[in-house]
Each structure stands twice: as C-alpha cells, then as structure tokens.
Amino acid sequence: MRPLLTALALAVGVLWWWAVLRLALAPAESGPVEGAVAVGGWGLGLLPVHSVPGPVRRRAAGATRASTLRRSGGGSGPS
C-alpha cells in the first residue's frame, strides 16, 4: 500500500510541476487545465496540515463538570 501512495504522490507532484512550468515558460500555449492544476496545487500548499486536534483527555470516573449546591435548611418547600 505504501509504495502505491508514494507513486501517486510523486505523479501528482510531477503533474503540478509540469503545469507550473508550462504556464511560466509557454503561457500562450497553456490552457485552463494547466491553470487549474497549478492553482489547485498551490491552494493545497496553503492548507494547515500541521494543525491537528490534540489528544482527547478523559475525565476521572466520578468527576462532574457542575456540582449541585444544597440549600441550608434543606427541607422540602410548602406543599
């Protein structure tokens, strides 16, 4: 599986560089496909892939977020 992903990533990278170089060196002959590939690859480069959610913290058993406070003279109200 890993060699397949590596080959796919390499192919996408080569395709992007081909589109960028074609736009830079021969802009008159390049078309919308090269533009879309170049802009799409550049946009992917701006994604913050280093930003991932941190580990999930588990609360200890019996811990609660809120506690119920008891009123002093804790009898029931008039019926």
Order of alpha helices (4+ residues) and beta strands (2+ residues): alpha-alpha
